[in-house]
């Protein structure tokens, strides 16, 4: 995939002085990495369905409601998982669990770990048995040479909004500029432009308490911008990205896959973009 990236701090943008810098979105597990293909095998479907279940759980918890009419984050997730072909019964089961139907007595846990002496990892879990979850998480970490330790200082809590720009009579550059102006007026701090499968995307971060404000502003964009909300969520963004290599990426991908294979694990963030 060909990516065009531009990251411009808000303070620089307001002064119309443009510079390039490292993007802050590394480590956020993007849905674009998971594609539903015709004839997907059982393992591929399992990954997609498992991810859908976690995203629904997180959206309900963070958005505060199991009603997509009242929870924009949930509505966005449901639209995405349906497009990926996740069965209705899987979606309903996840919603039931997330809203307490089968999740009573569950507690939220956050584990911190370091892998390969340099990569910070944040692991969010929802469990009805903390001892079981701790044992499982530690076991996966140990298998990959990682360990539990304080790494939260390597991350910042941020609101994250991703927007796709569809077809329009207006020039793309004009629409991107208008979208950025709208986002900055709604307390966005930083942005990053990307191209995914030929579609222009703009990703924004904001203070966590401003996520609803930014999301609402994006949803209220003029129709001429052809802006479609892809994601609205709270994330842990790394304060700095880890040095990368093909070997490190491969090892980390295996570790993250192992963690996400645990049904108690909701989300995993790292300081290295996979």
KOLVEX-382038 format. One record per atom (N, C-alpha, C): x, y, z; residue number from 1. Coordinates in steps of 0.2 Angstrom, whole numbers. Layout:
// residues N
[rec [X,Y,Z],NUM] ...
***
This chain:
// residues 274
[rec [4,-6,0],1] [rec [0,0,0],1] [rec [4,6,0],1] [rec [3,11,-4],2] [rec [7,17,-4],2] [rec [4,22,0],2] [rec [8,25,5],3] [rec [5,29,10],3] [rec [9,36,9],3] [rec [5,41,9],4] [rec [7,48,9],4] [rec [6,51,16],4] [rec [11,53,20],5] [rec [10,55,27],5] [rec [12,62,28],5] [rec [8,66,31],6] [rec [10,73,33],6] [rec [7,74,40],6] [rec [12,76,44],7] [rec [10,78,51],7] [rec [12,85,53],7] [rec [7,89,55],8] [rec [8,96,56],8] [rec [5,98,63],8] [rec [10,100,68],9] [rec [7,102,74],9] [rec [3,108,73],9] [rec [-3,108,78],10] [rec [-7,113,77],10] [rec [-4,120,78],10] [rec [1,121,82],11] [rec [4,127,83],11] [rec [7,130,77],11] [rec [10,125,73],12] [rec [13,127,67],12] [rec [8,129,62],12] [rec [3,125,62],13] [rec [-2,126,57],13] [rec [-6,133,57],13] [rec [-7,135,64],14] [rec [-10,141,65],14] [rec [-6,147,63],14] [rec [1,146,62],15] [rec [6,151,60],15] [rec [7,150,53],15] [rec [4,145,49],16] [rec [5,144,42],16] [rec [12,142,41],16] [rec [16,139,46],17] [rec [23,137,44],17] [rec [23,130,44],17] [rec [24,127,39],18] [rec [23,120,38],18] [rec [30,116,38],18] [rec [30,111,43],19] [rec [36,106,43],19] [rec [33,99,44],19] [rec [38,95,42],20] [rec [37,88,43],20] [rec [39,85,50],20] [rec [36,80,52],21] [rec [38,77,59],21] [rec [35,70,59],21] [rec [37,67,64],22] [rec [35,60,65],22] [rec [27,60,67],22] [rec [23,55,64],23] [rec [16,55,65],23] [rec [16,52,72],23] [rec [10,53,76],24] [rec [9,51,82],24] [rec [4,45,83],24] [rec [2,42,77],25] [rec [-3,37,77],25] [rec [0,30,78],25] [rec [6,30,78],26] [rec [9,23,78],26] [rec [7,19,84],26] [rec [6,12,83],27] [rec [4,8,88],27] [rec [-4,7,88],27] [rec [-7,12,85],28] [rec [-15,11,85],28] [rec [-17,6,80],28] [rec [-20,1,82],29] [rec [-22,-5,78],29] [rec [-28,-3,73],29] [rec [-26,-2,67],30] [rec [-30,1,62],30] [rec [-34,-5,59],30] [rec [-41,-4,58],31] [rec [-45,-9,54],31] [rec [-43,-10,47],31] [rec [-40,-5,44],32] [rec [-38,-6,37],32] [rec [-33,-12,36],32] [rec [-30,-14,42],33] [rec [-25,-20,41],33] [rec [-29,-26,41],33] [rec [-36,-26,42],34] [rec [-40,-32,42],34] [rec [-45,-32,36],34] [rec [-44,-36,31],35] [rec [-48,-36,25],35] [rec [-52,-42,25],35] [rec [-58,-42,23],36] [rec [-63,-47,22],36] [rec [-63,-49,15],36] [rec [-60,-55,13],37] [rec [-59,-57,6],37] [rec [-64,-62,5],37] [rec [-66,-63,-1],38] [rec [-71,-68,-4],38] [rec [-68,-75,-2],38] [rec [-72,-79,1],39] [rec [-69,-86,2],39] [rec [-64,-86,8],39] [rec [-64,-81,13],40] [rec [-59,-81,18],40] [rec [-60,-87,22],40] [rec [-54,-90,24],41] [rec [-54,-96,28],41] [rec [-56,-95,35],41] [rec [-57,-100,38],42] [rec [-59,-100,45],42] [rec [-55,-96,50],42] [rec [-48,-97,49],43] [rec [-44,-93,53],43] [rec [-44,-85,52],43] [rec [-45,-83,46],44] [rec [-46,-76,44],44] [rec [-52,-74,47],44] [rec [-58,-78,46],45] [rec [-64,-75,49],45] [rec [-64,-75,57],45] [rec [-60,-79,60],46] [rec [-59,-79,67],46] [rec [-56,-73,69],46] [rec [-51,-71,65],47] [rec [-47,-64,67],47] [rec [-52,-58,66],47] [rec [-56,-58,61],48] [rec [-61,-53,60],48] [rec [-66,-53,65],48] [rec [-69,-58,66],49] [rec [-74,-59,71],49] [rec [-72,-57,78],49] [rec [-66,-59,80],50] [rec [-63,-58,87],50] [rec [-62,-50,87],50] [rec [-59,-47,82],51] [rec [-58,-40,82],51] [rec [-65,-36,83],51] [rec [-70,-38,79],52] [rec [-76,-35,79],52] [rec [-79,-35,86],52] [rec [-79,-41,89],53] [rec [-81,-42,96],53] [rec [-78,-37,101],53] [rec [-71,-36,100],54] [rec [-67,-32,105],54] [rec [-69,-24,103],54] [rec [-70,-23,97],55] [rec [-71,-16,95],55] [rec [-78,-14,98],55] [rec [-83,-18,97],56] [rec [-90,-17,100],56] [rec [-90,-16,107],56] [rec [-86,-20,111],57] [rec [-86,-20,118],57] [rec [-83,-13,120],57] [rec [-77,-11,117],58] [rec [-74,-5,118],58] [rec [-78,1,117],58] [rec [-82,1,111],59] [rec [-86,7,109],59] [rec [-92,8,114],59] [rec [-95,2,116],60] [rec [-100,3,121],60] [rec [-97,6,128],60] [rec [-92,3,130],61] [rec [-89,6,136],61] [rec [-87,13,136],61] [rec [-83,15,130],62] [rec [-81,22,130],62] [rec [-87,27,128],62] [rec [-92,24,124],63] [rec [-97,29,122],63] [rec [-103,29,127],63] [rec [-103,25,132],64] [rec [-108,25,137],64] [rec [-115,22,135],64] [rec [-115,19,130],65] [rec [-122,17,128],65] [rec [-122,11,123],65] [rec [-126,7,123],66] [rec [-127,1,118],66] [rec [-132,3,113],66] [rec [-134,9,113],67] [rec [-138,11,107],67] [rec [-134,15,102],67] [rec [-134,13,96],68] [rec [-130,17,91],68] [rec [-133,24,89],68] [rec [-139,25,91],69] [rec [-142,31,90],69] [rec [-139,36,95],69] [rec [-137,34,100],70] [rec [-134,38,106],70] [rec [-127,38,106],70] [rec [-124,33,103],71] [rec [-117,32,103],71] [rec [-113,32,96],71] [rec [-111,38,94],72] [rec [-108,38,88],72] [rec [-102,33,87],72] [rec [-98,32,92],73] [rec [-92,28,91],73] [rec [-95,20,90],73] [rec [-100,18,93],74] [rec [-103,12,92],74] [rec [-106,11,85],74] [rec [-110,17,83],75] [rec [-113,17,76],75] [rec [-108,16,71],75] [rec [-102,19,72],76] [rec [-96,18,67],76] [rec [-94,11,67],76] [rec [-93,8,73],77] [rec [-90,2,73],77] [rec [-95,-3,70],77] [rec [-101,-3,71],78] [rec [-106,-7,69],78] [rec [-107,-7,61],78] [rec [-106,-1,58],79] [rec [-106,0,51],79] [rec [-100,-4,48],79] [rec [-94,-3,51],80] [rec [-88,-6,49],80] [rec [-89,-14,49],80] [rec [-91,-17,55],81] [rec [-91,-24,55],81] [rec [-96,-27,51],81] [rec [-101,-24,49],82] [rec [-106,-26,45],82] [rec [-103,-27,38],82] [rec [-100,-21,36],83] [rec [-96,-21,29],83] [rec [-91,-27,29],83] [rec [-88,-29,34],84] [rec [-83,-34,34],84] [rec [-87,-41,34],84] [rec [-93,-41,35],85] [rec [-97,-48,34],85] [rec [-98,-51,41],85] [rec [-97,-48,46],86] [rec [-98,-51,53],86] [rec [-105,-53,54],86] [rec [-107,-59,55],87] [rec [-114,-61,56],87] [rec [-118,-57,61],87] [rec [-124,-57,60],88] [rec [-128,-53,65],88] [rec [-128,-56,72],88] [rec [-128,-62,72],89] [rec [-128,-66,79],89] [rec [-122,-64,83],89] [rec [-116,-64,79],90] [rec [-110,-62,83],90] [rec [-110,-55,86],90] [rec [-113,-50,81],91] [rec [-114,-43,84],91] [rec [-119,-43,90],91] [rec [-124,-46,89],92] [rec [-129,-46,95],92] [rec [-126,-49,101],92] [rec [-122,-54,101],93] [rec [-119,-57,106],93] [rec [-114,-52,110],93] [rec [-110,-49,106],94] [rec [-105,-44,108],94] [rec [-109,-38,112],94] [rec [-115,-36,109],95] [rec [-118,-30,112],95] [rec [-121,-32,118],95] [rec [-124,-39,119],96] [rec [-127,-41,125],96] [rec [-122,-41,130],96] [rec [-116,-44,129],97] [rec [-110,-44,134],97] [rec [-108,-37,136],97] [rec [-107,-33,131],98] [rec [-105,-26,132],98] [rec [-110,-22,137],98] [rec [-116,-23,136],99] [rec [-121,-19,140],99] [rec [-123,-23,146],99] [rec [-120,-28,148],100] [rec [-121,-31,155],100] [rec [-125,-37,155],100] [rec [-127,-39,149],101] [rec [-132,-45,149],101] [rec [-128,-52,151],101] [rec [-121,-52,149],102] [rec [-117,-58,151],102] [rec [-111,-55,154],102] [rec [-110,-49,156],103] [rec [-104,-46,158],103] [rec [-104,-44,165],103] [rec [-109,-46,169],104] [rec [-109,-43,176],104] [rec [-103,-46,180],104] [rec [-101,-42,184],105] [rec [-95,-44,188],105] [rec [-88,-43,184],105] [rec [-88,-41,178],106] [rec [-82,-40,175],106] [rec [-79,-33,177],106] [rec [-72,-33,177],107] [rec [-68,-27,178],107] [rec [-63,-26,173],107] [rec [-62,-19,172],108] [rec [-57,-17,167],108] [rec [-50,-17,170],108] [rec [-45,-20,166],109] [rec [-38,-20,169],109] [rec [-34,-17,163],109] [rec [-28,-14,165],110] [rec [-24,-11,160],110] [rec [-17,-14,162],110] [rec [-13,-18,158],111] [rec [-7,-20,159],111] [rec [-2,-16,155],111] [rec [4,-15,158],112] [rec [10,-12,154],112] [rec [15,-17,154],112] [rec [19,-16,148],113] [rec [24,-21,147],113] [rec [29,-18,142],113] [rec [35,-21,142],114] [rec [41,-19,138],114] [rec [43,-25,134],114] [rec [44,-24,127],115] [rec [46,-30,123],115] [rec [52,-28,119],115] [rec [57,-33,119],116] [rec [63,-32,115],116] [rec [67,-26,117],116] [rec [66,-24,124],117] [rec [70,-19,127],117] [rec [69,-12,125],117] [rec [64,-11,120],118] [rec [63,-4,118],118] [rec [55,-3,116],118] [rec [51,-8,115],119] [rec [44,-7,113],119] [rec [40,-7,119],119] [rec [36,-1,120],120] [rec [31,-1,125],120] [rec [25,-4,123],120] [rec [21,-7,127],121] [rec [15,-10,126],121] [rec [10,-9,131],121] [rec [4,-7,129],122] [rec [-2,-6,134],122] [rec [-7,-11,132],122] [rec [-10,-15,137],123] [rec [-14,-20,136],123] [rec [-21,-19,140],123] [rec [-26,-17,136],124] [rec [-33,-16,140],124] [rec [-37,-23,140],124] [rec [-39,-25,146],125] [rec [-43,-31,146],125] [rec [-49,-30,150],125] [rec [-54,-34,149],126] [rec [-60,-34,152],126] [rec [-62,-42,154],126] [rec [-62,-43,161],127] [rec [-62,-50,163],127] [rec [-66,-51,169],127] [rec [-69,-57,170],128] [rec [-72,-59,177],128] [rec [-68,-63,181],128] [rec [-61,-63,179],129] [rec [-56,-67,183],129] [rec [-50,-64,182],129] [rec [-48,-59,187],130] [rec [-42,-55,186],130] [rec [-35,-60,186],130] [rec [-36,-65,190],131] [rec [-30,-69,191],131] [rec [-29,-73,185],131] [rec [-34,-76,182],132] [rec [-34,-79,175],132] [rec [-31,-75,170],132] [rec [-33,-69,169],133] [rec [-31,-65,164],133] [rec [-24,-63,165],133] [rec [-22,-61,171],134] [rec [-15,-59,172],134] [rec [-10,-65,170],134] [rec [-12,-71,172],135] [rec [-8,-77,171],135] [rec [-7,-78,163],135] [rec [-13,-77,160],136] [rec [-13,-78,152],136] [rec [-9,-73,149],136] [rec [-10,-67,151],137] [rec [-6,-61,148],137] [rec [2,-62,149],137] [rec [3,-64,155],138] [rec [10,-65,157],138] [rec [14,-70,153],138] [rec [10,-76,152],139] [rec [12,-82,149],139] [rec [14,-80,141],139] [rec [9,-76,138],140] [rec [11,-74,131],140] [rec [17,-69,131],140] [rec [17,-65,136],141] [rec [23,-60,136],141] [rec [30,-64,137],141] [rec [30,-69,141],142] [rec [36,-73,143],142] [rec [38,-77,137],142] [rec [33,-79,133],143] [rec [34,-83,127],143] [rec [38,-79,122],143] [rec [37,-73,122],144] [rec [40,-68,117],144] [rec [45,-64,120],144] [rec [48,-65,125],145] [rec [53,-62,128],145] [rec [52,-55,131],145] [rec [45,-54,132],146] [rec [43,-47,135],146] [rec [41,-48,142],146] [rec [40,-43,146],147] [rec [39,-43,153],147] [rec [34,-37,155],147] [rec [31,-38,161],148] [rec [27,-33,163],148] [rec [31,-28,167],148] [rec [30,-21,165],149] [rec [34,-16,169],149] [rec [30,-9,167],149] [rec [32,-4,171],150] [rec [28,2,169],150] [rec [31,6,163],150] [rec [26,7,158],151] [rec [28,10,152],151] [rec [23,16,150],151] [rec [19,17,154],152] [rec [13,22,153],152] [rec [16,29,151],152] [rec [22,30,154],153] [rec [25,37,152],153] [rec [27,37,145],153] [rec [27,31,141],154] [rec [29,31,134],154] [rec [23,33,130],154] [rec [17,34,133],155] [rec [11,35,129],155] [rec [8,41,131],155] [rec [3,44,127],156] [rec [-2,49,129],156] [rec [-9,47,128],156] [rec [-13,48,132],157] [rec [-20,47,131],157] [rec [-23,52,126],157] [rec [-26,50,120],158] [rec [-28,55,115],158] [rec [-35,52,112],158] [rec [-39,57,110],159] [rec [-45,56,106],159] [rec [-42,55,99],159] [rec [-45,50,95],160] [rec [-43,49,88],160] [rec [-49,48,84],160] [rec [-49,52,78],161] [rec [-54,52,73],161] [rec [-51,51,66],161] [rec [-54,46,63],162] [rec [-52,45,56],162] [rec [-57,46,51],162] [rec [-56,50,46],163] [rec [-61,52,41],163] [rec [-58,50,34],163] [rec [-63,47,30],164] [rec [-62,46,23],164] [rec [-65,51,18],164] [rec [-61,53,13],165] [rec [-64,58,8],165] [rec [-66,55,2],165] [rec [-72,55,0],166] [rec [-75,51,-6],166] [rec [-74,56,-12],166] [rec [-78,54,-17],167] [rec [-78,58,-23],167] [rec [-82,64,-22],167] [rec [-80,70,-25],168] [rec [-83,76,-25],168] [rec [-81,80,-31],168] [rec [-85,85,-33],169] [rec [-83,90,-38],169] [rec [-77,95,-36],169] [rec [-77,95,-29],170] [rec [-71,100,-27],170] [rec [-65,96,-27],170] [rec [-59,100,-28],171] [rec [-53,98,-28],171] [rec [-51,95,-21],171] [rec [-47,89,-21],172] [rec [-46,85,-15],172] [rec [-42,90,-10],172] [rec [-37,94,-13],173] [rec [-33,98,-8],173] [rec [-37,103,-5],173] [rec [-42,106,-8],174] [rec [-47,111,-5],174] [rec [-51,108,0],174] [rec [-53,101,-1],175] [rec [-57,98,4],175] [rec [-53,96,10],175] [rec [-47,94,9],176] [rec [-43,92,15],176] [rec [-42,98,19],176] [rec [-40,104,16],177] [rec [-39,110,20],177] [rec [-45,112,23],177] [rec [-51,112,20],178] [rec [-57,114,24],178] [rec [-59,109,30],178] [rec [-57,102,29],179] [rec [-58,97,34],179] [rec [-54,99,40],179] [rec [-48,101,38],180] [rec [-43,102,44],180] [rec [-45,108,47],180] [rec [-47,113,44],181] [rec [-49,120,47],181] [rec [-55,118,52],181] [rec [-60,114,50],182] [rec [-66,112,54],182] [rec [-63,108,60],182] [rec [-59,104,59],183] [rec [-56,100,65],183] [rec [-52,104,70],183] [rec [-48,108,67],184] [rec [-44,113,72],184] [rec [-49,117,76],184] [rec [-55,119,73],185] [rec [-60,123,76],185] [rec [-63,119,81],185] [rec [-63,113,81],186] [rec [-66,108,86],186] [rec [-61,105,91],186] [rec [-55,108,92],187] [rec [-50,106,96],187] [rec [-46,101,94],187] [rec [-45,99,88],188] [rec [-40,94,85],188] [rec [-33,97,87],188] [rec [-29,93,88],189] [rec [-22,95,90],189] [rec [-17,94,84],189] [rec [-18,88,81],190] [rec [-13,86,76],190] [rec [-17,82,71],190] [rec [-14,81,65],191] [rec [-17,77,59],191] [rec [-12,74,55],191] [rec [-14,69,52],192] [rec [-10,65,47],192] [rec [-14,63,41],192] [rec [-11,64,35],193] [rec [-14,62,29],193] [rec [-12,55,27],193] [rec [-16,51,24],194] [rec [-14,44,22],194] [rec [-18,43,16],194] [rec [-16,38,12],195] [rec [-20,35,6],195] [rec [-20,28,7],195] [rec [-26,25,8],196] [rec [-27,18,9],196] [rec [-31,15,3],196] [rec [-29,11,-1],197] [rec [-32,8,-6],197] [rec [-35,13,-11],197] [rec [-31,18,-12],198] [rec [-33,23,-17],198] [rec [-38,29,-14],198] [rec [-40,28,-7],199] [rec [-44,32,-4],199] [rec [-41,37,1],199] [rec [-42,43,0],200] [rec [-39,48,4],200] [rec [-41,48,11],200] [rec [-37,48,16],201] [rec [-39,48,23],201] [rec [-36,53,27],201] [rec [-39,56,32],202] [rec [-36,61,37],202] [rec [-37,58,44],202] [rec [-32,58,48],203] [rec [-33,56,55],203] [rec [-31,61,59],203] [rec [-35,62,64],204] [rec [-34,68,69],204] [rec [-33,65,76],204] [rec [-30,69,80],205] [rec [-29,67,87],205] [rec [-32,74,91],205] [rec [-34,73,97],206] [rec [-37,78,101],206] [rec [-36,76,108],206] [rec [-37,81,113],207] [rec [-37,79,120],207] [rec [-43,74,121],207] [rec [-42,69,125],208] [rec [-47,64,126],208] [rec [-54,67,128],208] [rec [-54,72,132],209] [rec [-61,75,133],209] [rec [-64,79,128],209] [rec [-61,80,122],210] [rec [-63,84,116],210] [rec [-65,79,111],210] [rec [-65,72,112],211] [rec [-67,68,107],211] [rec [-74,69,104],211] [rec [-79,69,108],212] [rec [-86,70,106],212] [rec [-87,76,102],212] [rec [-83,82,104],213] [rec [-84,88,101],213] [rec [-81,88,94],213] [rec [-75,84,93],214] [rec [-72,84,87],214] [rec [-76,79,82],214] [rec [-79,74,85],215] [rec [-83,69,81],215] [rec [-89,72,78],215] [rec [-92,76,83],216] [rec [-98,80,81],216] [rec [-97,85,75],216] [rec [-91,88,76],217] [rec [-89,93,70],217] [rec [-88,89,64],217] [rec [-85,84,64],218] [rec [-84,80,58],218] [rec [-91,78,55],218] [rec [-95,75,59],219] [rec [-102,73,56],219] [rec [-106,78,54],219] [rec [-104,85,56],220] [rec [-108,90,53],220] [rec [-105,94,47],220] [rec [-100,91,44],221] [rec [-96,94,39],221] [rec [-101,95,33],221] [rec [-100,100,29],222] [rec [-104,101,23],222] [rec [-104,95,18],222] [rec [-109,93,15],223] [rec [-109,87,11],223] [rec [-104,88,5],223] [rec [-103,94,3],224] [rec [-98,95,-3],224] [rec [-91,92,-1],224] [rec [-89,91,5],225] [rec [-83,88,7],225] [rec [-83,81,6],225] [rec [-88,77,6],226] [rec [-89,70,5],226] [rec [-84,67,10],226] [rec [-85,69,16],227] [rec [-81,67,22],227] [rec [-85,61,26],227] [rec [-82,55,26],228] [rec [-86,50,30],228] [rec [-82,48,36],228] [rec [-85,48,42],229] [rec [-82,46,48],229] [rec [-80,38,48],229] [rec [-74,37,49],230] [rec [-72,30,49],230] [rec [-71,27,56],230] [rec [-69,31,60],231] [rec [-67,29,67],231] [rec [-67,35,72],231] [rec [-69,34,78],232] [rec [-69,38,83],232] [rec [-68,34,90],232] [rec [-62,36,93],233] [rec [-60,31,98],233] [rec [-55,35,103],233] [rec [-54,32,109],234] [rec [-49,34,113],234] [rec [-43,30,112],234] [rec [-37,32,112],235] [rec [-31,28,110],235] [rec [-26,30,115],235] [rec [-20,26,115],236] [rec [-14,28,118],236] [rec [-9,29,113],236] [rec [-7,35,112],237] [rec [-3,37,106],237] [rec [4,37,109],237] [rec [9,34,106],238] [rec [16,35,109],238] [rec [19,42,109],238] [rec [23,44,114],239] [rec [26,50,114],239] [rec [32,50,109],239] [rec [34,45,107],240] [rec [40,44,102],240] [rec [39,37,99],240] [rec [41,36,93],241] [rec [40,30,90],241] [rec [47,26,91],241] [rec [46,19,91],242] [rec [52,15,92],242] [rec [56,14,86],242] [rec [62,13,86],243] [rec [66,11,80],243] [rec [64,5,77],243] [rec [63,4,71],244] [rec [60,-1,68],244] [rec [65,-5,63],244] [rec [63,-12,62],245] [rec [67,-16,58],245] [rec [62,-21,56],245] [rec [63,-25,50],246] [rec [59,-30,48],246] [rec [58,-36,53],246] [rec [64,-37,56],247] [rec [64,-43,61],247] [rec [60,-41,68],247] [rec [61,-34,70],248] [rec [57,-32,76],248] [rec [50,-32,74],248] [rec [48,-29,68],249] [rec [41,-29,66],249] [rec [38,-36,67],249] [rec [41,-41,64],250] [rec [39,-48,63],250] [rec [38,-51,70],250] [rec [43,-50,75],251] [rec [42,-52,82],251] [rec [36,-49,85],251] [rec [36,-42,85],252] [rec [31,-39,88],252] [rec [24,-41,86],252] [rec [23,-42,79],253] [rec [17,-44,76],253] [rec [14,-50,79],253] [rec [19,-55,80],254] [rec [17,-62,83],254] [rec [15,-61,90],254] [rec [19,-56,94],255] [rec [17,-55,101],255] [rec [10,-52,102],255] [rec [8,-47,98],256] [rec [2,-44,98],256] [rec [-4,-49,96],256] [rec [-2,-53,91],257] [rec [-7,-58,89],257] [rec [-8,-63,95],257] [rec [-3,-65,98],258] [rec [-4,-69,104],258] [rec [-8,-66,109],258] [rec [-7,-59,111],259] [rec [-11,-56,116],259] [rec [-18,-55,114],259] [rec [-19,-54,107],260] [rec [-26,-53,105],260] [rec [-30,-59,104],260] [rec [-26,-65,105],261] [rec [-30,-71,104],261] [rec [-33,-73,111],261] [rec [-32,-69,116],262] [rec [-35,-70,123],262] [rec [-42,-66,123],262] [rec [-47,-69,124],263] [rec [-54,-66,123],263] [rec [-55,-61,129],263] [rec [-50,-61,134],264] [rec [-51,-55,139],264] [rec [-48,-49,137],264] [rec [-43,-49,131],265] [rec [-40,-43,129],265] [rec [-44,-39,124],265] [rec [-45,-33,126],266] [rec [-49,-29,122],266] [rec [-45,-25,116],266] [rec [-39,-22,119],267] [rec [-35,-18,114],267] [rec [-28,-18,116],267] [rec [-24,-18,111],268] [rec [-17,-18,112],268] [rec [-14,-12,108],268] [rec [-10,-8,112],269] [rec [-6,-2,109],269] [rec [1,-3,110],269] [rec [5,-1,105],270] [rec [13,-2,105],270] [rec [16,5,103],270] [rec [22,6,104],271] [rec [26,11,102],271] [rec [29,10,95],271] [rec [27,5,92],272] [rec [29,3,85],272] [rec [23,2,81],272] [rec [23,6,75],273] [rec [17,5,71],273] [rec [18,-1,67],273] [rec [13,-6,67],274] [rec [13,-12,63],274] [rec [9,-12,57],274] 
***
